[in-house]
Amino acid sequence: MALSTHIWEGWTVQDFIEVLQPQADMIMSGQSWRKPFRSRSELEAWCKDNQPYYKQTIPAVVSYFVNRYGIT
């Protein structure tokens, strides 16, 4: 996975991951009102809704979190 891939107006895959990471960690550790993600599709929808500026699925971002949390 190329974290330096440009996505939108100077934003890279890594930038979107860095923005989403703290909230995703809280969700997956049970420290949020939202229940932990159980499927790739749940995670994908959450990423799309919560990433700044760019409201389309970024497959590399979703794959990063799927691998990080062991979601199937």
Distance bins in CASP14 RR format, pairs under 12 A and 6 or more apart:
PFRMAT RR
TARGET T0000
AUTHOR 0000-0000-0000
RMODE 2
METHOD distances of the structure
MODEL  1
1 12 0 0 0 0 0 1 0 0 0 0 0
1 13 1 0 0 1 0 0 0 0 0 0 0
1 14 0 0 0 0 1 0 0 0 0 0 0
1 17 0 0 0 0 1 0 0 0 0 0 0
1 58 0 0 0 0 0 1 0 0 0 0 0
1 59 0 0 0 0 1 0 0 0 0 0 0
1 60 1 0 1 0 0 0 0 0 0 0 0
1 61 0 0 0 0 1 0 0 0 0 0 0
1 62 0 0 0 0 0 1 0 0 0 0 0
1 63 1 0 0 1 0 0 0 0 0 0 0
1 64 1 0 0 1 0 0 0 0 0 0 0
1 65 0 0 0 0 0 1 0 0 0 0 0
1 66 0 0 0 0 0 1 0 0 0 0 0
1 67 0 0 0 0 1 0 0 0 0 0 0
1 68 0 0 0 0 0 1 0 0 0 0 0
2 12 0 0 0 0 1 0 0 0 0 0 0
2 13 1 0 0 1 0 0 0 0 0 0 0
2 14 0 0 0 0 1 0 0 0 0 0 0
2 58 0 0 0 0 0 1 0 0 0 0 0
2 59 0 0 0 0 0 1 0 0 0 0 0
2 60 1 0 0 1 0 0 0 0 0 0 0
2 61 0 0 0 0 0 1 0 0 0 0 0
2 63 0 0 0 0 0 1 0 0 0 0 0
2 64 0 0 0 0 0 1 0 0 0 0 0
3 11 0 0 0 0 0 1 0 0 0 0 0
3 12 1 0 0 1 0 0 0 0 0 0 0
3 13 1 0 1 0 0 0 0 0 0 0 0
3 14 1 0 1 0 0 0 0 0 0 0 0
3 15 0 0 0 0 1 0 0 0 0 0 0
3 16 0 0 0 0 1 0 0 0 0 0 0
3 17 1 0 0 1 0 0 0 0 0 0 0
3 18 0 0 0 0 1 0 0 0 0 0 0
3 58 0 0 0 0 0 1 0 0 0 0 0
3 60 1 0 0 1 0 0 0 0 0 0 0
3 61 0 0 0 0 1 0 0 0 0 0 0
3 63 0 0 0 0 0 1 0 0 0 0 0
3 64 0 0 0 0 1 0 0 0 0 0 0
4 10 0 0 0 0 0 1 0 0 0 0 0
4 11 0 0 0 0 0 1 0 0 0 0 0
4 12 1 0 1 0 0 0 0 0 0 0 0
4 13 1 0 0 1 0 0 0 0 0 0 0
4 14 1 0 0 1 0 0 0 0 0 0 0
4 15 0 0 0 0 1 0 0 0 0 0 0
4 17 0 0 0 0 0 1 0 0 0 0 0
4 60 0 0 0 0 0 1 0 0 0 0 0
5 11 0 0 0 0 0 1 0 0 0 0 0
5 12 1 0 0 1 0 0 0 0 0 0 0
5 13 1 0 1 0 0 0 0 0 0 0 0
5 14 0 0 0 0 1 0 0 0 0 0 0
5 15 0 0 0 0 0 1 0 0 0 0 0
5 16 0 0 0 0 0 1 0 0 0 0 0
5 17 0 0 0 0 0 1 0 0 0 0 0
5 58 0 0 0 0 1 0 0 0 0 0 0
5 59 0 0 0 0 0 1 0 0 0 0 0
5 60 1 0 0 1 0 0 0 0 0 0 0
5 61 0 0 0 0 0 1 0 0 0 0 0
5 63 0 0 0 0 0 1 0 0 0 0 0
5 64 0 0 0 0 0 1 0 0 0 0 0
6 12 1 0 1 0 0 0 0 0 0 0 0
6 13 0 0 0 0 1 0 0 0 0 0 0
6 14 0 0 0 0 0 1 0 0 0 0 0
6 15 0 0 0 0 1 0 0 0 0 0 0
6 16 0 0 0 0 0 1 0 0 0 0 0
6 54 0 0 0 0 0 1 0 0 0 0 0
6 58 0 0 0 0 0 1 0 0 0 0 0
6 60 0 0 0 0 0 1 0 0 0 0 0
7 13 1 0 0 1 0 0 0 0 0 0 0
7 14 0 0 0 0 1 0 0 0 0 0 0
7 15 1 0 0 1 0 0 0 0 0 0 0
7 16 1 0 0 1 0 0 0 0 0 0 0
7 17 0 0 0 0 0 1 0 0 0 0 0
7 19 0 0 0 0 0 1 0 0 0 0 0
7 51 0 0 0 0 1 0 0 0 0 0 0
7 52 0 0 0 0 0 1 0 0 0 0 0
7 53 0 0 0 0 1 0 0 0 0 0 0
7 54 1 0 0 1 0 0 0 0 0 0 0
7 55 0 0 0 0 0 1 0 0 0 0 0
7 56 0 0 0 0 1 0 0 0 0 0 0
7 57 0 0 0 0 0 1 0 0 0 0 0
7 58 1 0 1 0 0 0 0 0 0 0 0
7 59 0 0 0 0 0 1 0 0 0 0 0
7 60 0 0 0 0 1 0 0 0 0 0 0
7 61 0 0 0 0 1 0 0 0 0 0 0
8 15 0 0 0 0 1 0 0 0 0 0 0
8 16 0 0 0 0 1 0 0 0 0 0 0
8 51 0 0 0 0 1 0 0 0 0 0 0
8 52 0 0 0 0 1 0 0 0 0 0 0
8 53 1 0 0 1 0 0 0 0 0 0 0
8 54 1 0 1 0 0 0 0 0 0 0 0
8 55 0 0 0 0 0 1 0 0 0 0 0
8 56 0 0 0 0 1 0 0 0 0 0 0
8 58 0 0 0 0 1 0 0 0 0 0 0
8 61 0 0 0 0 0 1 0 0 0 0 0
9 15 0 0 0 0 0 1 0 0 0 0 0
9 52 0 0 0 0 0 1 0 0 0 0 0
9 53 1 0 0 1 0 0 0 0 0 0 0
9 54 0 0 0 0 1 0 0 0 0 0 0
10 16 0 0 0 0 0 1 0 0 0 0 0
10 53 0 0 0 0 0 1 0 0 0 0 0
10 54 0 0 0 0 0 1 0 0 0 0 0
11 17 0 0 0 0 0 1 0 0 0 0 0
11 18 0 0 0 0 0 1 0 0 0 0 0
11 19 0 0 0 0 1 0 0 0 0 0 0
11 20 0 0 0 0 0 1 0 0 0 0 0
11 51 0 0 0 0 1 0 0 0 0 0 0
11 52 0 0 0 0 1 0 0 0 0 0 0
11 53 1 0 0 1 0 0 0 0 0 0 0
11 54 1 0 0 1 0 0 0 0 0 0 0
11 58 0 0 0 0 1 0 0 0 0 0 0
11 61 0 0 0 0 0 1 0 0 0 0 0
12 18 0 0 0 0 1 0 0 0 0 0 0
12 19 0 0 0 0 0 1 0 0 0 0 0
12 54 0 0 0 0 0 1 0 0 0 0 0
12 58 0 0 0 0 0 1 0 0 0 0 0
12 60 0 0 0 0 1 0 0 0 0 0 0
12 61 0 0 0 0 0 1 0 0 0 0 0
13 19 0 0 0 0 0 1 0 0 0 0 0
13 20 0 0 0 0 0 1 0 0 0 0 0
13 47 0 0 0 0 0 1 0 0 0 0 0
13 51 0 0 0 0 0 1 0 0 0 0 0
13 54 0 0 0 0 0 1 0 0 0 0 0
13 58 1 0 0 1 0 0 0 0 0 0 0
13 59 0 0 0 0 1 0 0 0 0 0 0
13 60 1 0 1 0 0 0 0 0 0 0 0
13 61 1 0 1 0 0 0 0 0 0 0 0
13 62 0 0 0 0 0 1 0 0 0 0 0
13 63 0 0 0 0 1 0 0 0 0 0 0
13 64 1 0 0 1 0 0 0 0 0 0 0
13 65 0 0 0 0 0 1 0 0 0 0 0
14 20 0 0 0 0 0 1 0 0 0 0 0
14 21 0 0 0 0 0 1 0 0 0 0 0
14 58 0 0 0 0 0 1 0 0 0 0 0
14 60 0 0 0 0 1 0 0 0 0 0 0
14 61 0 0 0 0 1 0 0 0 0 0 0
14 64 0 0 0 0 1 0 0 0 0 0 0
15 21 0 0 0 0 0 1 0 0 0 0 0
15 51 0 0 0 0 1 0 0 0 0 0 0
15 52 0 0 0 0 1 0 0 0 0 0 0
15 53 0 0 0 0 0 1 0 0 0 0 0
15 54 0 0 0 0 0 1 0 0 0 0 0
15 58 0 0 0 0 0 1 0 0 0 0 0
15 60 0 0 0 0 0 1 0 0 0 0 0
15 61 0 0 0 0 1 0 0 0 0 0 0
16 24 0 0 0 0 0 1 0 0 0 0 0
16 47 1 0 0 1 0 0 0 0 0 0 0
16 48 0 0 0 0 0 1 0 0 0 0 0
16 50 0 0 0 0 1 0 0 0 0 0 0
16 51 1 0 1 0 0 0 0 0 0 0 0
16 52 1 0 0 1 0 0 0 0 0 0 0
16 53 0 0 0 0 1 0 0 0 0 0 0
16 54 1 0 0 1 0 0 0 0 0 0 0
16 55 0 0 0 0 0 1 0 0 0 0 0
16 56 0 0 0 0 0 1 0 0 0 0 0
16 57 0 0 0 0 0 1 0 0 0 0 0
16 58 1 0 1 0 0 0 0 0 0 0 0
16 59 0 0 0 0 0 1 0 0 0 0 0
16 60 0 0 0 0 1 0 0 0 0 0 0
16 61 1 0 1 0 0 0 0 0 0 0 0
16 62 0 0 0 0 0 1 0 0 0 0 0
16 64 0 0 0 0 1 0 0 0 0 0 0
16 65 0 0 0 0 0 1 0 0 0 0 0
17 23 0 0 0 0 0 1 0 0 0 0 0
17 24 0 0 0 0 1 0 0 0 0 0 0
17 25 0 0 0 0 0 1 0 0 0 0 0
17 47 0 0 0 0 1 0 0 0 0 0 0
17 50 0 0 0 0 0 1 0 0 0 0 0
17 51 0 0 0 0 1 0 0 0 0 0 0
17 58 0 0 0 0 1 0 0 0 0 0 0
17 60 0 0 0 0 1 0 0 0 0 0 0
17 61 1 0 1 0 0 0 0 0 0 0 0
17 62 0 0 0 0 0 1 0 0 0 0 0
17 63 0 0 0 0 0 1 0 0 0 0 0
17 64 1 0 1 0 0 0 0 0 0 0 0
17 65 1 0 0 1 0 0 0 0 0 0 0
17 67 0 0 0 0 0 1 0 0 0 0 0
17 68 0 0 0 0 1 0 0 0 0 0 0
18 24 0 0 0 0 0 1 0 0 0 0 0
18 25 0 0 0 0 0 1 0 0 0 0 0
18 51 0 0 0 0 0 1 0 0 0 0 0
18 52 0 0 0 0 0 1 0 0 0 0 0
18 61 0 0 0 0 0 1 0 0 0 0 0
18 64 0 0 0 0 0 1 0 0 0 0 0
19 47 0 0 0 0 0 1 0 0 0 0 0
19 50 0 0 0 0 1 0 0 0 0 0 0
19 51 1 0 0 1 0 0 0 0 0 0 0
19 52 1 0 1 0 0 0 0 0 0 0 0
19 53 0 0 0 0 1 0 0 0 0 0 0
19 54 0 0 0 0 0 1 0 0 0 0 0
19 58 0 0 0 0 0 1 0 0 0 0 0
19 61 0 0 0 0 1 0 0 0 0 0 0
20 26 0 0 0 0 0 1 0 0 0 0 0
20 27 0 0 0 0 0 1 0 0 0 0 0
20 28 0 0 0 0 0 1 0 0 0 0 0
20 37 0 0 0 0 0 1 0 0 0 0 0
20 43 0 0 0 0 0 1 0 0 0 0 0
20 44 0 0 0 0 0 1 0 0 0 0 0
20 46 0 0 0 0 1 0 0 0 0 0 0
20 47 1 0 0 1 0 0 0 0 0 0 0
20 48 0 0 0 0 0 1 0 0 0 0 0
20 49 0 0 0 0 0 1 0 0 0 0 0
20 50 1 0 0 1 0 0 0 0 0 0 0
20 51 1 0 0 1 0 0 0 0 0 0 0
20 52 0 0 0 0 1 0 0 0 0 0 0
20 54 0 0 0 0 0 1 0 0 0 0 0
20 58 0 0 0 0 1 0 0 0 0 0 0
20 61 1 0 0 1 0 0 0 0 0 0 0
20 62 0 0 0 0 0 1 0 0 0 0 0
20 64 0 0 0 0 1 0 0 0 0 0 0
20 65 1 0 0 1 0 0 0 0 0 0 0
20 68 0 0 0 0 0 1 0 0 0 0 0
21 27 0 0 0 0 0 1 0 0 0 0 0
21 28 0 0 0 0 0 1 0 0 0 0 0
21 47 0 0 0 0 0 1 0 0 0 0 0
21 50 0 0 0 0 0 1 0 0 0 0 0
21 51 0 0 0 0 0 1 0 0 0 0 0
21 61 0 0 0 0 0 1 0 0 0 0 0
21 64 0 0 0 0 1 0 0 0 0 0 0
21 65 0 0 0 0 1 0 0 0 0 0 0
21 68 0 0 0 0 1 0 0 0 0 0 0
21 69 0 0 0 0 0 1 0 0 0 0 0
22 28 0 0 0 0 0 1 0 0 0 0 0
22 29 0 0 0 0 0 1 0 0 0 0 0
22 31 0 0 0 0 0 1 0 0 0 0 0
22 32 0 0 0 0 0 1 0 0 0 0 0
22 50 0 0 0 0 0 1 0 0 0 0 0
23 29 0 0 0 0 0 1 0 0 0 0 0
23 30 0 0 0 0 0 1 0 0 0 0 0
23 31 0 0 0 0 0 1 0 0 0 0 0
23 32 1 0 0 1 0 0 0 0 0 0 0
23 33 0 0 0 0 0 1 0 0 0 0 0
23 34 0 0 0 0 1 0 0 0 0 0 0
23 37 0 0 0 0 0 1 0 0 0 0 0
23 46 0 0 0 0 1 0 0 0 0 0 0
23 47 0 0 0 0 0 1 0 0 0 0 0
23 49 0 0 0 0 0 1 0 0 0 0 0
23 50 1 0 0 1 0 0 0 0 0 0 0
23 51 0 0 0 0 0 1 0 0 0 0 0
23 52 0 0 0 0 0 1 0 0 0 0 0
23 65 0 0 0 0 0 1 0 0 0 0 0
24 30 0 0 0 0 0 1 0 0 0 0 0
24 31 0 0 0 0 0 1 0 0 0 0 0
24 32 0 0 0 0 1 0 0 0 0 0 0
24 34 0 0 0 0 0 1 0 0 0 0 0
24 36 0 0 0 0 1 0 0 0 0 0 0
24 37 0 0 0 0 1 0 0 0 0 0 0
24 42 0 0 0 0 0 1 0 0 0 0 0
24 43 0 0 0 0 1 0 0 0 0 0 0
24 46 1 0 0 1 0 0 0 0 0 0 0
24 47 0 0 0 0 1 0 0 0 0 0 0
24 50 0 0 0 0 1 0 0 0 0 0 0
24 51 0 0 0 0 0 1 0 0 0 0 0
24 61 0 0 0 0 0 1 0 0 0 0 0
24 62 0 0 0 0 0 1 0 0 0 0 0
24 64 0 0 0 0 1 0 0 0 0 0 0
24 65 1 0 1 0 0 0 0 0 0 0 0
24 66 0 0 0 0 0 1 0 0 0 0 0
24 68 0 0 0 0 1 0 0 0 0 0 0
24 69 1 0 0 1 0 0 0 0 0 0 0
24 71 0 0 0 0 0 1 0 0 0 0 0
25 31 0 0 0 0 1 0 0 0 0 0 0
25 32 0 0 0 0 1 0 0 0 0 0 0
25 36 0 0 0 0 0 1 0 0 0 0 0
25 37 0 0 0 0 0 1 0 0 0 0 0
25 65 0 0 0 0 1 0 0 0 0 0 0
25 68 0 0 0 0 1 0 0 0 0 0 0
25 69 0 0 0 0 1 0 0 0 0 0 0
26 32 1 0 1 0 0 0 0 0 0 0 0
26 33 0 0 0 0 1 0 0 0 0 0 0
26 34 0 0 0 0 1 0 0 0 0 0 0
26 35 0 0 0 0 0 1 0 0 0 0 0
26 36 0 0 0 0 1 0 0 0 0 0 0
26 50 0 0 0 0 0 1 0 0 0 0 0
27 33 0 0 0 0 1 0 0 0 0 0 0
27 34 1 0 1 0 0 0 0 0 0 0 0
27 35 1 0 0 1 0 0 0 0 0 0 0
27 36 1 0 1 0 0 0 0 0 0 0 0
27 37 1 0 0 1 0 0 0 0 0 0 0
27 38 0 0 0 0 0 1 0 0 0 0 0
27 42 0 0 0 0 0 1 0 0 0 0 0
27 43 0 0 0 0 1 0 0 0 0 0 0
27 46 1 0 0 1 0 0 0 0 0 0 0
27 47 0 0 0 0 0 1 0 0 0 0 0
27 50 0 0 0 0 1 0 0 0 0 0 0
27 65 0 0 0 0 0 1 0 0 0 0 0
27 68 0 0 0 0 0 1 0 0 0 0 0
27 69 0 0 0 0 1 0 0 0 0 0 0
27 71 0 0 0 0 0 1 0 0 0 0 0
28 34 0 0 0 0 1 0 0 0 0 0 0
28 35 0 0 0 0 1 0 0 0 0 0 0
28 36 1 0 1 0 0 0 0 0 0 0 0
28 37 1 0 0 1 0 0 0 0 0 0 0
28 38 0 0 0 0 0 1 0 0 0 0 0
28 42 0 0 0 0 0 1 0 0 0 0 0
28 43 0 0 0 0 1 0 0 0 0 0 0
28 46 0 0 0 0 0 1 0 0 0 0 0
28 65 0 0 0 0 1 0 0 0 0 0 0
28 66 0 0 0 0 0 1 0 0 0 0 0
28 68 0 0 0 0 1 0 0 0 0 0 0
28 69 1 0 1 0 0 0 0 0 0 0 0
28 70 0 0 0 0 1 0 0 0 0 0 0
28 71 0 0 0 0 1 0 0 0 0 0 0
29 35 0 0 0 0 0 1 0 0 0 0 0
29 36 0 0 0 0 1 0 0 0 0 0 0
29 37 0 0 0 0 0 1 0 0 0 0 0
29 69 0 0 0 0 1 0 0 0 0 0 0
30 36 1 0 0 1 0 0 0 0 0 0 0
30 37 0 0 0 0 0 1 0 0 0 0 0
30 69 0 0 0 0 0 1 0 0 0 0 0
32 46 0 0 0 0 0 1 0 0 0 0 0
32 50 0 0 0 0 0 1 0 0 0 0 0
34 42 0 0 0 0 1 0 0 0 0 0 0
34 43 0 0 0 0 0 1 0 0 0 0 0
34 45 0 0 0 0 0 1 0 0 0 0 0
34 46 1 0 0 1 0 0 0 0 0 0 0
34 49 0 0 0 0 0 1 0 0 0 0 0
34 50 0 0 0 0 0 1 0 0 0 0 0
35 42 0 0 0 0 1 0 0 0 0 0 0
35 43 0 0 0 0 0 1 0 0 0 0 0
35 46 0 0 0 0 0 1 0 0 0 0 0
36 42 0 0 0 0 1 0 0 0 0 0 0
36 43 0 0 0 0 1 0 0 0 0 0 0
36 46 0 0 0 0 0 1 0 0 0 0 0
36 65 0 0 0 0 0 1 0 0 0 0 0
36 69 1 0 0 1 0 0 0 0 0 0 0
36 70 0 0 0 0 0 1 0 0 0 0 0
36 71 0 0 0 0 1 0 0 0 0 0 0
37 43 1 0 1 0 0 0 0 0 0 0 0
37 44 0 0 0 0 1 0 0 0 0 0 0
37 45 0 0 0 0 1 0 0 0 0 0 0
37 46 1 0 0 1 0 0 0 0 0 0 0
37 47 0 0 0 0 1 0 0 0 0 0 0
37 50 0 0 0 0 0 1 0 0 0 0 0
37 62 0 0 0 0 0 1 0 0 0 0 0
37 65 1 0 0 1 0 0 0 0 0 0 0
37 66 0 0 0 0 1 0 0 0 0 0 0
37 68 0 0 0 0 0 1 0 0 0 0 0
37 69 1 0 0 1 0 0 0 0 0 0 0
37 70 0 0 0 0 1 0 0 0 0 0 0
37 71 1 0 1 0 0 0 0 0 0 0 0
37 72 0 0 0 0 0 1 0 0 0 0 0
38 46 0 0 0 0 0 1 0 0 0 0 0
38 66 0 0 0 0 0 1 0 0 0 0 0
38 69 0 0 0 0 0 1 0 0 0 0 0
38 70 0 0 0 0 0 1 0 0 0 0 0
38 71 1 0 0 1 0 0 0 0 0 0 0
38 72 0 0 0 0 1 0 0 0 0 0 0
39 45 0 0 0 0 1 0 0 0 0 0 0
39 46 0 0 0 0 0 1 0 0 0 0 0
39 62 0 0 0 0 0 1 0 0 0 0 0
39 65 0 0 0 0 0 1 0 0 0 0 0
39 66 0 0 0 0 1 0 0 0 0 0 0
39 69 0 0 0 0 0 1 0 0 0 0 0
39 70 0 0 0 0 0 1 0 0 0 0 0
39 71 1 0 0 1 0 0 0 0 0 0 0
39 72 1 0 0 1 0 0 0 0 0 0 0
40 46 0 0 0 0 0 1 0 0 0 0 0
40 47 0 0 0 0 0 1 0 0 0 0 0
40 57 0 0 0 0 0 1 0 0 0 0 0
40 59 0 0 0 0 0 1 0 0 0 0 0
40 62 1 0 0 1 0 0 0 0 0 0 0
40 63 0 0 0 0 1 0 0 0 0 0 0
40 64 0 0 0 0 0 1 0 0 0 0 0
40 65 0 0 0 0 1 0 0 0 0 0 0
40 66 1 0 1 0 0 0 0 0 0 0 0
40 67 0 0 0 0 0 1 0 0 0 0 0
40 69 0 0 0 0 0 1 0 0 0 0 0
40 70 0 0 0 0 1 0 0 0 0 0 0
40 71 1 0 1 0 0 0 0 0 0 0 0
40 72 1 0 0 1 0 0 0 0 0 0 0
41 47 0 0 0 0 0 1 0 0 0 0 0
41 48 0 0 0 0 0 1 0 0 0 0 0
41 57 0 0 0 0 0 1 0 0 0 0 0
41 62 0 0 0 0 1 0 0 0 0 0 0
41 66 0 0 0 0 0 1 0 0 0 0 0
41 71 0 0 0 0 1 0 0 0 0 0 0
41 72 0 0 0 0 0 1 0 0 0 0 0
42 48 0 0 0 0 0 1 0 0 0 0 0
42 49 0 0 0 0 0 1 0 0 0 0 0
42 62 0 0 0 0 0 1 0 0 0 0 0
42 65 0 0 0 0 0 1 0 0 0 0 0
42 66 0 0 0 0 0 1 0 0 0 0 0
42 69 0 0 0 0 0 1 0 0 0 0 0
42 71 0 0 0 0 1 0 0 0 0 0 0
42 72 0 0 0 0 0 1 0 0 0 0 0
43 49 0 0 0 0 0 1 0 0 0 0 0
43 50 0 0 0 0 0 1 0 0 0 0 0
43 51 0 0 0 0 0 1 0 0 0 0 0
43 57 0 0 0 0 0 1 0 0 0 0 0
43 58 0 0 0 0 0 1 0 0 0 0 0
43 59 0 0 0 0 0 1 0 0 0 0 0
43 61 0 0 0 0 1 0 0 0 0 0 0
43 62 1 0 0 1 0 0 0 0 0 0 0
43 63 0 0 0 0 1 0 0 0 0 0 0
43 64 0 0 0 0 0 1 0 0 0 0 0
43 65 1 0 1 0 0 0 0 0 0 0 0
43 66 1 0 0 1 0 0 0 0 0 0 0
43 67 0 0 0 0 0 1 0 0 0 0 0
43 68 0 0 0 0 0 1 0 0 0 0 0
43 69 1 0 0 1 0 0 0 0 0 0 0
43 70 0 0 0 0 0 1 0 0 0 0 0
43 71 1 0 1 0 0 0 0 0 0 0 0
43 72 0 0 0 0 0 1 0 0 0 0 0
44 50 0 0 0 0 0 1 0 0 0 0 0
44 51 0 0 0 0 0 1 0 0 0 0 0
44 56 0 0 0 0 0 1 0 0 0 0 0
44 57 1 0 1 0 0 0 0 0 0 0 0
44 58 0 0 0 0 1 0 0 0 0 0 0
44 59 0 0 0 0 1 0 0 0 0 0 0
44 60 0 0 0 0 0 1 0 0 0 0 0
44 61 0 0 0 0 1 0 0 0 0 0 0
44 62 1 0 1 0 0 0 0 0 0 0 0
44 63 0 0 0 0 1 0 0 0 0 0 0
44 64 0 0 0 0 0 1 0 0 0 0 0
44 65 0 0 0 0 1 0 0 0 0 0 0
44 66 0 0 0 0 1 0 0 0 0 0 0
44 71 0 0 0 0 1 0 0 0 0 0 0
45 51 0 0 0 0 0 1 0 0 0 0 0
45 55 0 0 0 0 0 1 0 0 0 0 0
45 56 0 0 0 0 0 1 0 0 0 0 0
45 57 0 0 0 0 1 0 0 0 0 0 0
45 62 0 0 0 0 1 0 0 0 0 0 0
46 57 0 0 0 0 0 1 0 0 0 0 0
46 61 0 0 0 0 0 1 0 0 0 0 0
46 62 0 0 0 0 1 0 0 0 0 0 0
46 65 0 0 0 0 1 0 0 0 0 0 0
46 66 0 0 0 0 0 1 0 0 0 0 0
46 69 0 0 0 0 0 1 0 0 0 0 0
46 71 0 0 0 0 0 1 0 0 0 0 0
47 54 0 0 0 0 0 1 0 0 0 0 0
47 55 0 0 0 0 0 1 0 0 0 0 0
47 56 0 0 0 0 0 1 0 0 0 0 0
47 57 1 0 0 1 0 0 0 0 0 0 0
47 58 1 0 0 1 0 0 0 0 0 0 0
47 59 0 0 0 0 1 0 0 0 0 0 0
47 60 0 0 0 0 0 1 0 0 0 0 0
47 61 1 0 1 0 0 0 0 0 0 0 0
47 62 1 0 1 0 0 0 0 0 0 0 0
47 63 0 0 0 0 0 1 0 0 0 0 0
47 64 0 0 0 0 1 0 0 0 0 0 0
47 65 1 0 0 1 0 0 0 0 0 0 0
47 66 0 0 0 0 0 1 0 0 0 0 0
47 71 0 0 0 0 0 1 0 0 0 0 0
48 54 0 0 0 0 1 0 0 0 0 0 0
48 55 1 0 0 1 0 0 0 0 0 0 0
48 56 1 0 0 1 0 0 0 0 0 0 0
48 57 1 0 1 0 0 0 0 0 0 0 0
48 58 0 0 0 0 1 0 0 0 0 0 0
48 59 0 0 0 0 0 1 0 0 0 0 0
48 61 0 0 0 0 1 0 0 0 0 0 0
48 62 0 0 0 0 1 0 0 0 0 0 0
48 65 0 0 0 0 0 1 0 0 0 0 0
49 55 1 0 0 1 0 0 0 0 0 0 0
49 56 0 0 0 0 0 1 0 0 0 0 0
49 57 0 0 0 0 0 1 0 0 0 0 0
50 58 0 0 0 0 0 1 0 0 0 0 0
50 61 0 0 0 0 0 1 0 0 0 0 0
50 62 0 0 0 0 0 1 0 0 0 0 0
50 65 0 0 0 0 0 1 0 0 0 0 0
51 57 0 0 0 0 1 0 0 0 0 0 0
51 58 1 0 0 1 0 0 0 0 0 0 0
51 60 0 0 0 0 0 1 0 0 0 0 0
51 61 1 0 0 1 0 0 0 0 0 0 0
51 62 0 0 0 0 0 1 0 0 0 0 0
51 65 0 0 0 0 0 1 0 0 0 0 0
52 58 0 0 0 0 0 1 0 0 0 0 0
52 61 0 0 0 0 0 1 0 0 0 0 0
54 61 0 0 0 0 1 0 0 0 0 0 0
56 62 0 0 0 0 0 1 0 0 0 0 0
57 63 0 0 0 0 0 1 0 0 0 0 0
58 64 0 0 0 0 1 0 0 0 0 0 0
58 65 0 0 0 0 0 1 0 0 0 0 0
59 65 0 0 0 0 0 1 0 0 0 0 0
59 66 0 0 0 0 0 1 0 0 0 0 0
60 66 0 0 0 0 0 1 0 0 0 0 0
60 67 0 0 0 0 0 1 0 0 0 0 0
61 67 0 0 0 0 0 1 0 0 0 0 0
61 68 0 0 0 0 0 1 0 0 0 0 0
62 68 0 0 0 0 0 1 0 0 0 0 0
62 69 0 0 0 0 0 1 0 0 0 0 0
62 71 0 0 0 0 1 0 0 0 0 0 0
63 69 0 0 0 0 0 1 0 0 0 0 0
63 70 0 0 0 0 0 1 0 0 0 0 0
63 71 0 0 0 0 0 1 0 0 0 0 0
64 70 0 0 0 0 0 1 0 0 0 0 0
64 71 0 0 0 0 0 1 0 0 0 0 0
65 71 1 0 0 1 0 0 0 0 0 0 0
66 72 0 0 0 0 1 0 0 0 0 0 0
END
